Amino acid sequence: MSSLADEVAALRGTRPATFRDLLTHHAFSKLLAAQTVSSFGDWVGFVAVTALVSRLGGAVGAYAVAGVMVARMLPAILFGPIAGALVDRVHRKRIMIVADLARAGLYASMPFLGKLWLIFLASFVIECFSLLWTPARDASLPNLVPRRQLANANALGMVTTYGTLPLGGLVFAFLAGGSDLLPVLRESPEALPLFLDGGTFVFSALLVSRIRFPKQGPRTGGRLELTRVGRDIVEGVRFLREDSLASAMTLGIVVAFSAVGAVLALGPIFARDTLGAGNPGWGILVTSFGVGMGIGMALSNKAVDLLERERVFVWSLLSAAGTLWVLAAMPSIELASFLTVVLGVFCGSAWVSGYVLLQENVEDRYRGRTFGALTVLARLGLFLSLTMFPVLAGIVGPREVYLGDQRIDLSGTRVALWVAGGMVVAATLFTRRGLSRFRIGRPQPLVLVPKLKRPPAKGLFIAFEGVEGSGKGTQIRLAKEYLESLGLDVLVTREPGGTALGERLREILLDHATGAIDAKAEALLFAASRAQHVASVIRPALAEGKVVICDRYIDSSLAYQGWARGLGEQDVLTLNVWATQGLFPDLTILLHLEPEAGLRRAGKSPDRIEMEDGEFHAKVADAYLKIAEEHPERFIVIDADDTPERVHEQVVAALRRVLKEREEDGDER
């Protein structure tokens, strides 16, 4: 008999999708370190370059900052779609190394260029290489980490991208202030931060070179299919125009954050000229804003416990506008830095809330195109923001008025920040009107109505779930033999099927000759088979005290129709709770396997559902893991990518546990 420790280890099944587990992944940990270092370098470089062009621009410093912002934003519009296609044509590891080394050389050369147009050109090229590095990383992630860890990997990527913002600003402030101590750097105080920036990209290239990337799939040939990218964007924009909720939310996000982008565009001039804090003051403002953004992102979900998410979004934007107005009137860097933290908190909260609202309320079939269009529109809005506000500040110029002996500073930077706040308010009011037409409350948790489960009985209900080719048939046969060896009466059945009606419906659902079936019709046919199955086979067997083992059950419908077909988990669940009168398994054993491996195991004559594409089966695999995570009280996840004997050992451990729990429940009664 195995020990309790062995049983616990067996029940763990596949390794947990935790951040701790992901950080111990050899290849990903190196990639994450490279991304962290390069993101840190990007922020140091961003702050240093804006300070450099502001100093070189002199009296037209505001226009110089606008110019460098244009140079950084144009590649996203002109080169972004091409960059994504190039990543599929060239070895991704090579792209990342070349991009890192190129950015290192360009940043390190900036202190010696001396002319604004050369710095603008270098900034443009740097951003082009960044647009190659990022999709190369994103495209490599599915080959580097298990599919179940992709969400965690992307989350850590966001943290390293934006979490290094305050550190980059702080380091720039320290180095810019220390440059005064070195006579050779007094003429160019931005040189030391830019040299450090170049070093971070060299270090990133070294880390990437030591990662063993899996073999890249076949590269596409022929022309770049830019027309497909354009069609997707057009369809997304059309949907945004026709769907009032999506259009209200999107416009609110784009306009509001474009206006808040004025802080980044005007920051160098506001810190140096308006507040008299010089380059270190600009670094302090960037650090403060980054810290606030991180706090706001972390607190957003906590705020939802008190208010509905759309209210959090609206009030976060209005609070950001008010903070921006007050910030523009501040007389010192100390007060300005404090208010910049507060501004960052409201911006971070609004950012998270806005995106979650769109994700929850846009249909799955439109979600990709919606966010693709949102990305393009947001970049265009930010592009206009980064050029418009510095130009506005330059037009207004240094102005002041006196009320008696009281001097009031009405310089261009302050006026531009006030205008930005007004734009945020206008966008928020428009969004609020759109949201008022809908009742979007917080998403309700899934209720499995355990009180309707079934009357007390001696029987035991066990379901086996998994993607195609996960080995359910073999494990069900071995589980039946094990339970019968304990003297238990076992009934094995399957879905769809198990009854005469169910078997006829099975033929219809799986036969290629049936052709395409509407997703709703497919879900109803599965539910019809399940209703007959439960009423005439499963419930009677449980009432007789039998152990019922079912090959697939309700969770299959949740994964295949609810998630992969895009019908929605809650609607499919409600349908099946009604069809089965709330009967759920005592134990669900999920044989987890990556769908690609499962399809290779599947038979040579795939049925209608097995013939679906890889993306469909990937959604099914991800849905199973999500459902298991939501309902750990009835799920055991077992790694099916092992020998049948080893998998069976883990199944036996799960069966022993549920049998022991059933025995203890019987003793209590």
N, C-alpha and C positions, 0 to 999 in steps of 0.2 A: 504493500500500500504506500502510495507516495505521501510525503509530508505535507503539512498545511502550507509551508513556504512554496513547495513545488506547485501546489494547486493555485496559489495566488499568482505565481509567475505564469502558469498556463492561462489563467483567466485574463491576463493582460492582453493576450492576443497581439495584434499589431502594435508597434511602438506608438506611444501617445503623441498626438499632434500638439506638443507644447513648445513654447519658446526655448525652454532649457534644452529639450531634445534637439531642436533645430540648430541652436548655437554650437552644439558638439559635432555637427555635420562638417566633416573636414573641408570639402570643397566650398560649401556655402559660407562657412566662417571666414575663409580667405576672401571670397567675393564681397561679403558684407564689410570686412575691414577695408578693402579697396574702395568700396562705395563711400564708406564713412570718411576716409581720408580725402578722396577726391571731392566729395560734397563740401567738406570743411574748406578745401582749397578754393572751390568755386565761390563760397561766401566771402572769404578773405579777398579774393580777386575782385569780386563785385564791388565791395566797399572801397578797396584801394583804387580801382580804376575810376570810379565816380569822383573820388577825392582828387585824383590826378588831373582829370579833365577839367574839374571845377577850378583848380589852381592855374592850369595852363590857360583856361579861357579868360581869366581875369574879370574884366567888367562884363563880359558876356558869358560868365560861368554858367548861368542858368541854361543858355542855349547849348553850351557844350555838354552839359549833363543830358539834355534832351537828345542830343546827337548820339551819345554812347548808348542811351536806352533804345533808340531806334535801331542802332547797329546790333544790339543784343536780341531784339524782338523780331526783326525781319526774317532771320533764318527759319523761325518756326512757321512762317507763312510761305516763304519761297522754297525752302529746302526740306521741311518736315516730311511731306508725303514721299519725296524721293529717298530720303534717308531710310525710312522704314523698308522700302523695296530693296535698297542696297544691302541691308542687313541679311536678307535671304539669299543674296548672291555671293557674298564674300564670307570667309571664315570669321565667325564672330569673335573669337579670342584675338585674332590678329587685328580686327577693327578696334577693339578696346585698347589694346596696347599702343597702336599707332595714334589713336585719339588722345590717350593720356600723354604720350611723349610730345605730340604736336602742341597740346595746350600748355605743357610745361615750358617749351621753348618760346611760345608766343607771349606768355605772361612774363617770363624773365626778361624778354627783350623790350617790354613797354617803357621802362624808365629811360631807355636810350633813343626812343623814336623821336621825341621832341615835338612832333607835329600832330595836331588833333586828327587830321584825316587819316594818318597812319594808325593812330590808336583806334579810330572807328573801324578801319578795315580789319585790324587784328581782332577786335572784339567780335566782328561779324564771323570771321573764320573760326574763332574759339567756340562760338555758339553752334556753328555747323558741326564741329567735332563732338560737341556735347550731345547733339541730336543723333549722332551715330552711336555714341557710347551707351546711352540710356536704352534704346530699343534692343541693342545687342545683348545687354544684361537681361532685359525682360524676356527676350526670346530664349535665352539660355536657361532661365530658372526652371522651366518644366523638365528639362533634361538633367538638372543638377540635384533637385530635391524631390522627395515623394510628392505625389499629387495632393495628398491630404495636408501637406505643409505649405502649399502655395499661398494660401491666405496669410499665414503667419509670416512667410518670407516677404510678401508685398508690404505688410504692415511694418516690419522692421526696416524695409527700404524707405518708407515714408518718414519714419522716425529719424533715420540717419540723414535724410535729405534736408528736412526742416529743423531737426534738433540741433544740427551744427551751426545754424544761423547765429544764435547768440554767442557761441564760442568764436565764430569767425569775426564777428563785430568786436568782441572783447580783445582778441589777439591783435586785430588791426589797431585798436585804440592804444594798446600797450606798445606795439612796435613803432607806431607813428609818433607817440610821445617820446620814446627812447631814441629816435633818430636825431633829435636835437643834441644828444650827447656825443654823436659821432660827426666830426667836421665834414667828412667826405659825403655824408648823407643829408646835410642840412639843405642843400639845393634841391634834393628830391626825397622828401620824407616818405614817399610811397614806395621807394625802391626796396627797402627791407621786407615789407609785407609781400610785395610781388615776387621777390626771390624765394621767400618761404612758400608762397603759393606754387611756384614752379616745382619746388622740391616735393610737395605733396603729390603732384601728378606723377613724378618719376617713381615715387614710392608705390603709388597705386599700380603703375605699369609693372613694377617688379612683382607685386602680389599676384596680379592677374596672370603673369607669365608662369607662375608656379601652380596654377590651377589646372587640373586635368579635365578638360571639357569632353563630354561624350561626343561621339562621332556625329557630325551634323548631317541632316537628311539631304536628299538630292536637291541641288540648287536649281531654281527655275531659270529658264532661258527666255530669249525673245525680248520684246519690248516691255518696259515698265508699264503696268496696268494702272496708270494714273486716272483713267476714266472711271474705273470702279471706285476709287477713293472719292472722286467727285460725286458720283451717283449716291454713295452712302451719305455724304454730307448733305446733298440736296434733299434726300428723303428725310433725314433727321430734321432739317430746318422746316420742311413741310409739315411734319408731325407736330413740331413745336408751335407752328402757327395755328394749326387746327385744334390742338388740345389746350383749352384755356388754363388748366392747372399747370401743365408743363411750361407753357409760355410765360405765365406769371412768375413761376419759380426761377426759370432760366434768366429772364430779364432782370429779376431782382438780384440774382447772384452776379451776373456779368456787370451790370451798372454799378452795384454797390462795391464790388471788389476792385473794379477799375478805378473808382473814386478813391478808395482807401489806398490804392497803389500810389497815390500822390505822395504819401509819406516817404516811400522809397525814392520817388523821383525828386522831391524837394528837400529830402533830408540833408544832403551835404551842404546846400546853401543855407538852409534854415539853421543848422548847427553852427556853421562857420560865421556867416554874416549877421543873421538876425539875433542869435543868442551869444555870439562871440566866443564859442567853445572850440573852434578850430576842428582839425581832423579827428582828434580823440573824441570830441563831442558827437561826431557822426557815428563813430564806432559804438559809443554808448547808446545812442538811439536805436541802432540796429539790434544791439544785444537786448535792449529792453523790449523791443517789439517781438523778437523771437521768443523770449521767455514768456511774454504774455500769450502769444499764439499757442505755445505748448500747454500752458495752464488752461486756456479756453477749450482746447481740444479734449483735454482730460476731463474737464468739468461738464462738458456738453451733455453726456448721457445722465449725469447726476441731476442736472437741471430738469430733465424729462420726467424725473420722479415727482416733480412739483408742478410742472406745467406741460401742456401738450406741446409736441415738438414744433408745430408751426408757430406757436406763441413764442417759444424759445428763439426761433429764427427771427421773427419780426422784432422782438424786443432787443435781441442782440444787435441787430442792425441799427435800430433807433438809438441805442446806447452808444454804439460806435460813432454815430454821427455827432451826438452831443459831446462825446469825449474829444472828437477831432476839432470841434469848434473851440472848446476850452484849451486844448493843446496849442492851437494856433495863437492864442493870446498870452502864452506863458513868457515870462521875462528872463528865465534862467534855465540852464541845462538840467539842474537838479529837479525842478518841478516838471520840466518837459519829459525827462526820462521816466519819472513816476507815471505820468499820464500816458506815456507810450506803452508801458506795461499794461495799463488798464485797457487801452485801445486794442492791444494784441489779444487780450482775454476775450473781448466781445467779438473780434474778428474770427478767432479760432472757433468759438462756439457757433457763430453763424455759418462758418464754412462747413463744419461737420453736420449741423442740423439741416442745412440746405441740401447737401448731397444725399443724406439719408432720406429726406422727404421725396426727392426724385426717385431714388432707388425703390422705395416702398410703393410708390403710386404710379409708376410708369410700367406698362406691360413689358414682359420679358422680350417679346419679339421686336419692340422698339427701343429697348434700353441701350443697346450698343450704339445705335445710330444717334440716339438722343445725346448720349454723353460724348460721342465723337463730335457732333455739332456744337455742343456746349464748350468743348475744349477749344475748338477753332474760334468760336465767338468770344470766349474769355480772353484768348490771346490777342484777338483783334482789339477788344476793349482795353486790355492792358497796354497794348501798343499805343493806342490813342491817348490813354491816360499819361503814359510816361513821356509823351511828347507835348501834349496840350498844357499840362500844369506848369512845367518849367517855362514854356513860352509865355503863358499868362503871367507868371511871376516876373519874367523879364520885361514884359510890356508895362506892367504897373511900376516896377522898379522900386527904389527906396523912397518911401513917402512917410511923412509924419505931420500931425496936426497938433495944435495946442489949444487947450481949454483953460484959459488963464495961464497959470504957471505949470499946468499939468501937461506933459508931453505924451502923446498917444502914437505909438508906432503902427503905421498902416502899410508896411512894406509889402512887396509883391508876394513873398512867400506866405505871409499870413493871409492875405486876400485869397490866394489860390487854395489854401487849406480850408478856408471858410466855404469857398465855392464847392470843394469836394464834399464837405459835410452836407451841403444842400442837395447835391446829387444823390447821396446816400438816402436822405429822407424821401426824396421824390421816388426813387426806385422802391423803397420799402412800402410806401403808401400804395403804389401800383400793385405790388405783390400781395399786400394785405387784402386789397379788393378782390384779387383773383382767388385767394385762399378762402375768403368769406363765403364763396359759392359752394364750397365743399366741406364735408365733415370728415376731416382726416384723422381723427383721434389716434392715440397710441395703438400699435398693433397688439391684438389680444393673444395671449399664450394659447397653445393648443390644449384643449381639454379632452381627455381620453375617457370621460364619464365612467370611472371604475365602478360606480354603483350599479350600472347596467350590465356589468361584465358577465355574470351568470350566477345562478343560485349555487350555494355550497355543494360541492360534489367531490368524490374521491379521485376523479380523473385529473389528468395533467395535459395541458395544451402547449406544444412546442412547435415553433415555426423556424424554418431555415431560409435565410435570405442571402442574396449575393448577385453579382453581375454574371453575365453569361460565361460559362466555363469555369466557375469558381469551385466546382467539385461538390455541389450539393447532393447529387444523386449518390455518389460514393459515401459521403459522410452520413446521409440518412440511412443507408443500408447498414453501415457499421453501428450507428446509434441504435437502430432497431435490434440488432443482434445483442448489443450490450444490455439494453433494458430488458429484453426477454430472458437473458441469463440471470437477471435478478428476480425472475418470476412474475414480471409485469405483463399485462395484456396490452399489446401495442397495435395501433392502427396507423398505417401510412397512407397518406392521400396527397393530392396535389391541386394546384391552381394555375390557370383555370382548369377545371375538370372536377373529378371526384364524384360526379353524378352523371346520369345520361344526358341531362340538359347541359351540364358543364362541359362534357367532352365534345358535344356538338358546337358549343360556343368556342371551345379551344381551337377546333378546326378552322372556324371562321376567322378567329383573331390571328392565328399563326400562319395560315395558308397564303402563299404568294398570290394565288389566283384571286383572293379577296380584293387586292389592290389597296389603294390609299383609303384609310378610314379617318374620319374627322376625330380629332382628339377627344372631344366630349362624348361622341358616340362610343369610342374605344373605352373610355372610363366607365360608361354606363354598362357596356357588355361585361366588363370584368366584375363590376358590382353585382350584376344580375347573376352571373355564375356563382359569385361568393355568397349571395343571399340564399340560393338554393342549397349550396354546399353546407352552409352553417346549419340551416333548418333541418335538413334531412340526414346529414352524416355526422358533423362535428359535435353538435350539442347532444344528440342521442348517445354518441360514444362516450362523451364526458360524463353524462348522467349514469352510465353503466360502470364508471370507474376506470375506463381505459386511458392509456397514454396515447394521445393523438399527435402524430408528427406530420406537419403539413409542409410540402415543398412550395414555398411562397405563400404570402397572405397580404394583409392590408398594406404593409410597408412597401411592398412591390408597387402597388398603385400610387402611393405617395411619391416614390422615387421616379417611376417611369412616366406616369401621367401628370402627377402634380408638379414635378420639377423638370424632367427632360422634355415633356410636351408643353410645359409652360401654363398648365391650367391653374396652378396655385395649390399649395399644400393644404390650406384650410378648407377649400371647397371640396377637394377630393376626400379629405378626412371626414367632413360632414356627411357626404354621400355614403361612405362606407360604414360609418357609425350607425346610420339609419338602416343600411342593408343588413348588417349583422346584429343589430340591437345591442351594440356596444361590446361585442365579444372580442377581447384581445388575448394574445398568447400569455401564458405564465412566463415563458422564456422565448426570446428571439435570438437565434444564433446567426450572426452576420459573418459570413466567410468573406473577408475582405481580400480583394485582389485588384491590382491595376487592370483596367479594362482591356488594354492592349494584350496583356498576358492571357487574360481570360478568353479573348476572341481567338487567340492562337490555339488554345486548348479545345475550343468548341468543335463540333462535328463538321464534316465536309459538306453537309447539306444544311446551311443555316436557314432558320425560319424567317418569317417576315420581319420580326422585331430584331433578330440578330443581324439582319442585313442593314440596319441603320448605320449611319456614319460614326466615326470615332468620337466626334464632339458630343453626339447624343449619349453614347455609352459612358463618356467621361462625366457628363452631368449626372447620370444615374449613380455612378460610383461616389461622386461627391455628395449627392443627396443622401445616400445610405449612411455615410459617416456623420452627416449633420443630424439626421433623425436619431441615430444611436447616441450622439452627444446630448441631444435634447431629452432623451428618455433612458438614462442609464439604469433605471430601476428594473427594466425588463430586457435590456440588450446586453449581450456578450459579443465583443468583436474579436475575431480570431484571424490571425494572419494565415491566409490560405496558400501563400506562396512557399510551400514546404511540402515534404513528402506526405502522402495520405496517412501514414502511421503517426507522424508527429502531430498533424492536424487533429486526428482522432483522439489523441491523448488530451488535447485541450478541450475537445468537445465533451469527453468523458468527465473532465474536471468540472465543466459547466453543468452537466447533468447531475453530477453528485451534489453540487451546491443547491440546485433547485429542489432535488429530492429531499435533501436534509431540511431545507426551509419548509417544505410541505409537511414533513413529518413533525417538525416543531409546532407548526400551526395546528395540526391535528391534536397534538398532546395538550395544547392550551384550550382547545374547544372541549 
